[in-house]
Amino acid sequence: MAATARTDAARDARLLSLVAIGTRGDARHLDQTLDQLTHRATDHAHLRPHR
């Protein structure tokens, strides 16, 4: 249960970071962050087998 709580907290922290970046109004930083997340998610999906 503690691992799930840590995973949820990390996800919430990433979401908060995205919201903060989005509210600053600098589209370039938002685009860079979204690119990083997209690449990270793609790389991560290749590492984990589908269930």
N, C-alpha and C positions, 0 to 999 in steps of 0.2 A: 504494500500500500504506500509506503514511503517513496518508493521509486516512481510510482504513478504521480504522486504529489509533486516530486521534483520535475518530472516531465511536463506536467501541467504548468508549473511555475515558469519553466524555461520557455514554453510556448507563449505564455502570457507576456513574458518579458520581451520576446521578439515582436509580438503584436504591438505592444506599447511603443517599442522603438520605431516600428513602421508608422504608427500614428504620429509620433513626434516628428519624424522626418517629413511626413506628408503635410503637417500643419506649418512647417517652416516656409513652405512655398518655393523651395529650390528643387525644381523638377529634375535637374541633373543628378542630384544626390538620391532622389527617389528612384530614378531609372537605374542607377548603379546598384542600389540596394536590391531592387527587384531582380536585376540580372544575377547578382550573387546568390540570392535565394533560389532562383530558378535553376542555376547550375548546381547548387548544393543539393536541391531536391532531386534533380535528375541523377546526379552521382550517387546519392543515397539510395534511390530506387533500384539502381543497378546492383548495389551491394546486398540488398535484402531480397530474399526469395518471396514470391507472391504466395499468399496464403489461400 
